[in-house]
Amino acid sequence: MVLAKEDNLVYGFRLSSVGAGKITEPDTVHEPSGIDLAMKLHYLRGVYFFSSEAAEGISVLKIKEVMFDWLCAHFREMGRFRRSESSGRPYVKCNDCGARFIEAQSDKTLEEWLGMDWSLHKLLVSNQIIGPELFFSPPVLFQWTRFKCGGVSVGLSWAHVLGDAIAASEYFFNGLSRTMAGKELPRLPYSETSKTNIQKREGSSPLALKQVESVGDHWITPNNHKMETFSFPITPTQLNSLELKLLGQNPNPAEEIPTFELICGVIWQCVAKVREGSEPKLVTICRNGTKRAAGKYGNCQIISTVEAADVADVDPKSLAAMLAKRDESDEQSLIGEVVDRDNGVSDYIVYGANLTFVNWEDADFYGFEADGHKPVCVNYSIQGVGDEGAILVLPGPNGEGRVVNVILPEKEVLGLKAELRKSDLMVEIN
């Protein structure tokens, strides 16, 4: 099916579905855990850019041929959501409906795309959400876009209820690369849903979780403000300057603060200055857990919170130190318990429940390889962020520097950009 040309940047859309080469056993289902269902209104959007030299190794024909084998290990992602008739709890019916595959083209070159405002990368990945008809909504979609120069991009649209960014990038998408290289298909160890009775903790509730108005089977975050995304790079030189500015020439080893926390400390204060009178005192931090079990598949990120007062006036070094020395008691299990109390029927958000800082520094976004070629650039963002916003910190191209994706209410964007320039954290825009 060919869709009508929608704009001048990406056009010529063709839709198809790709399934596995063998049939999944009848009546196979996957039951998401409580923490999985807490993320069901959030979506990961990844875009991988490849040069013209790499394009032959990831042609549409080659990708689809490999997918027949690769998707045999991913029967869950090929299913569709249903609700239990007795409890209303969502589950995945593994019925081999397949992943949606979109082909498109652009008259811009790869270099031109990387030189544009990175918010336009949303045109290179599907923004489809789950619902309002669950049984027609694929949780995974691919978009393959050919550029004028011969380069291509591959967009991955991933329902966060399936798993976090590590699950999407390392275990799922990079697995396609390993299959293309002829390596053995993995048997994915899915996280299991607990069947035990939930013991309520009186007076205890997760600070990183927010219940929102019911959305029924239309799984998208209900925002009160129009959200906008913008990105900016932080070069290695800027990182060195940031460390020198906040930590001094010869910092005490006992006072060393990691790069992620330094960046987030500065941004936290900048947001507070923009939100004069309603500064974000409580923030959420999400990161990959160092104790993540090998091959653990699902939503396994560590979620914690930090609270501070007078954020707009305090030394950003102090904010960074608070983030670095935060209590690492993970709210994940508590979030799962709260969601499980009504079998996942109620709707919640994590990203944007508070101002949320997401650490993707160690995500292997550049682990995909086709005929010896890795992507020249990878960008990941989140759709469905709540009104408090989110800050995503990604590895920069070729492992150099960082890329920061900011998702905030539209009315705050110009003010935040001005504050970021004053702090010398943002000196150029992609």
N, C-alpha and C positions, 0 to 999 in steps of 0.2 A: 504494500500500500504506500503510495506517495502522498505526502502531505503538501499543502500549498506553501509557497515561499512566504516566510513570516517576517524576515528582516534582511538587512543587507550584509550581515555578518555570517550567519549560518542558515543554510537552506537545503532543499532537496532531501528532506527527511524520508527515510524508508523504514518501516517497522516489520519485525519478524520475531519469532520466538525460537529459542534454542533449548533443546532438552538433552537428557542423558541418553547414553547408548543402550542402557538396559532398564528394565522396569523395577521400580521399588516394590518390595513386598506389600501386598494389600493390607489396608487398615493400619499402616505405619503412621504414627503421629509424633510430634514433638511438643512438649509442654514447657513453655518459657518459665523461667524462675521469676520470683518476685522482683528482683532487681532488673531483669530483662523487661518486664511489663512496666516498670517505672520509667523506662526510656522509650516507650512506644510512640510518643508524640515527637520524637527527635529523629533526624535522618542525617547520615553522613554523605557528603558529596565530594568525591575525589576526581581529579583530572590529571592524567599522565600525558606529558608531551614527549614525542619521539621525533628524532631527525629523519630526513629522507633516507639516510643510509639504513636506519632501523626499520623503516616502514614495510619493506618486503617481508621481514620476519614476523610482522603482526598484521598481515593483510586480513581482510574479512574472511576469505576462504580458509586461511590457515587457522585463525582463531576459532571459527565454527567447527572445523574438523577436530581440533584438540578438545573442544568443549564436550563433544560426545562422550569422551572418556573421562575428562576431568570432572564433569558434573555428576558422574556416578558416585563420587565421594561426597557430594553436596546435595543430597536428596532433600534436606531440610529447606535450603534456599530455593529449591524448585517448587515448593509447595505453596499453599495458600491458607490464609487464616480463616478460622471458624470460631464459633463460640459454643461452649458446652451448653447443652439444652437444660441441664439441671442447675448449674451455678452461674452461667454467663461468662466464665473465664475463657479468655482467648487461648487458642492453641493452633498449631500448624498441622494441617492435613497434608502429608507428604504424598501428593497425588501426581507428581511428575508433570505439572503444568508448564514448567520451564521458566527460563529467564527471558525478559524482553530485550531484544537487540535492535538498536537504532543506528542507522547509517545516515551520515550527513556530509556536507562539504562547505568549504569557506573559500572566498577569493582573497583572503588575507594569508600572509606567510606565517610560518612558525615564529620568526623573529618579530613580526608585527604583533602577533598575539601576546608574546611575552613582554612587549613594550607598552601594551595597553593597560588601563586600569584593571587590576586582577578581579574586580567585582564582575567583569564581563565573562569570566570563566564559567559563570553559571549557565551560559548559553551552550557550553560543551558537555553538559551532564544533565540528565533528566531530573526535573523537579517534581516528578510524580510522587504522590503520597499514597498511603493505604486507605482505602475506603472511597466513597461510602458503601460500596459493595465489596465486602471483604473477599469473597470467593473469586472476584475478577481482578484483584490487585496484586501484582507481582511485588515481592519485597526486594528484589534485586533487578536492576536494569543497567545495561551497558549502552554507551553512545560512542560510536567510532566516527571521527570527523577527519576528512582529508583536507589539507591546506594547499594553497596555490603552489607552494614550493615543493610539494611531494611529501612533506612531513605529515604526521597524523597526531591526533590526541585520542585517548581512550578514557571516557568518563565512567565512573562507577557510582551508581546510586544505590545506597545500602540502608535498609531500615534498621535503625539502632537497636530495635527490639531483638534482632538476631545476634548482636554482639558489638563490642567496642571497636575503636579504630585499629587496634592490634589484630583483632579477629578479622576485620574487613581487609586490611592491607597485607599482613604477613601470612596468615593462614589461608585466606581465601584468594585474593588477587595474585599474590606472589606464587601461590600454588599453581596457578595457570602457567606461569613461567616455568616452574619445575616440570610440569607435565609436558610442555612444549620441548623441553630438553630431554625427554624420554625417561625421566626418573619415576620411580614407583609411586603410584597413587597412595596418598595417606588415608588412613581410616580416622576420621575426625572424632576426637573425644568430646562430645557435647556436655555442657554443664547440666546437671540433673536438677529437676524440680523436687524440692522437699515435700514429702507427704505427711510429715509430722504435724501435730497441732501446734499452732503458734502461741507462745506464752507472751502475753502483753506485759510491757514494762510500764507500770504506772508512773506517770509524770515524765516519761522519756519519749522524745520524738526527734526525728532526724532534722537537723537545721538546714540541710542541703536539699530538702524535698519540699515541694509546694503542690498542694492539691488545687486543680483548676476546675472550672465549670465543665460539666459533662459534655463530651463531644460525640458520644455514641460510637458509631462505626466509621466516623470521618476523622482519622487520626492525625490531626494537626493542632499545634499549640494555639489557643485563642489569645491573641495579643490585643492590648489596649492601644499600642502605638505601632506605627509603621516602622519596621526594622530595616536597617541598611548595613551593608557590609563594605568595608574597605581594607586594603592590605598595604603593608609597607615592609621593606627589607631592613635588616640591621646587619651591616657589614662587619667583618672581623675587626676592622679599625674602629668602628663605632663601639663594638663590645669592649675593646681595650680601653677606650676613652671613658665608657660608662663605669668600668671597674675602677679606673684611676680616680674618677670624680667622686664615687661613693665610698671607696675603700682606702684611697690614698696610695702613695708610692710603694710603701712596704707594709702591707696589711698584716696584722697579727694572724697567724694560722688559725688561732682559736676563733677568730672573727670572720673567717672566710664565708662568703655567701655565694651559692651557685648562681649561674647565669640566669636561669629561669626566674628565680626569686628576685634578682636585681631588676630585670625587665618589668616583672609584674608589680614590684614595689613602686616604680616610677609611674606606670600606667594607672595603678590604683589611685595615687594622689592626683593625677591629671583628671580622672573621671570625677573625683570628689570636688575638684575645683569647678568643673562644668556643672555639677549638680549642687550648686550652692544652696544650702538650707536643707538638702535631702541627700547628703553624701552617703555612699555605701559603707557602712561600718562593719557589716558582716559579709564576708566573701567565701566562695567555695573554691576548692582546689581539686582538680581531677588529674590523676596521673597513672601511668602503668605501674602495677605493683611489682616490686623486686621479688616477691615471694610467689609470683604467678606460677602455677604448676605448668610443667612442660606440656605444650600443646593445648593448654586450657582454652576452651572455645566458648565464648559468650561475653557477657558484660562483667569483666573482672577488674576494672580500673579501681584504684583506691580513691575514695571520696572523703574529703575532710573540710573543715571550716576554720576560719580565723576571724576574730573580732578585734576592732581597734576603735579608739575615739580620736576626735580632732584630726581626721585623716588628711584634710586639706592643708593643715598647718605643720604637721609633724615632719621630721626629716625622712625623706624617702628611704634612706638607709635603714632606719628603724622599722619601717613597714616591711622592707625586704627581709630583715632579720626575723621579724615575727612570722613571716611566711615560711622561712627556712626552718625555724624552730617550733613550728606548729605541732600540736598534739596529733600524732599519727594514728590515733584511734579511728579506724575506718568506719564510716557511716553506712557502708554498703549493706551489711547484714541487717541493720536496723531499718533501712529503707525497704529491703525485701520483706521484712516482717510486717511493716505497715501496709504495703501493697497486698500482701497475702491475706490480710484480715478480711477483705471482702472479695477474695478470689480475683483480684485484678480488674474488678468492674469499674472502680473509680479511676479518674484520670489525674496524672501527676506530671510535673516537669522537674528536671534537675538543672539543666543548662538554662541559666537566666532566672532561676528561682531566687538566687542572689547573683550579684556580679560574679561570674565564674571564670576562673583561670584554668586553662586546659594545657597540660604539658605533654606535647607530642614530640619532644626533642629526640627521644630514643626510638621513635617508631621507624621501622625499616621501609619507609615509603619508596626508597630508591632501590629496593631489592629485586624488582622485576627486571628480567633480562631477556632480550630476544636476539638470537644469533650474535651474542656477544655485546649487544648494545643495551645500555641502560637508559631510562628516561632522562632528558636534559633538564626537566623541571617537573615537580609534582606539587599540586596544591590541593589541600583538603579544607572543607568548611562544614558547618553544621546548619541544617535548616530546622526551624521549629524552636529557636531560642526564645526564652521568655523575656519580658520587658526590662529586666535588670541587666541583660546583655551578657556577652561572653568574649573572652580574649583567648585566642588560640595561638600557641607558639610552636612553630614547625621548624625542622631543619632546613637550612638554605640549600640552594642548588650546589652540587658537588661537595656537600658537607661543609660549606663555608658560610658562616654567619647564621642568621635566623630569618624566618619570615613570620610576621605577626598578622593574623587575620582578626579584625575587630568587628563585632556584631553588636550594634547598639540602636536605640531609637533614633530615627532619622534626624530629629530636632537637636540631637546632641553631637552629631558628627563634626560639623564645622568647628564647634567650640573645642572638641577634643583634639582635632588636628592642630589647632593653634597652640594648645597646651603642650602637645607632644613636640612641636617645633621649638617651643621655648625651653623644653627640657633637653633638647638636642638628641632625642631618641629617634625622631623622624626628620630626616633631612632630605628625603626624596620619596617619591611615590612611584610605584611600578607603572 
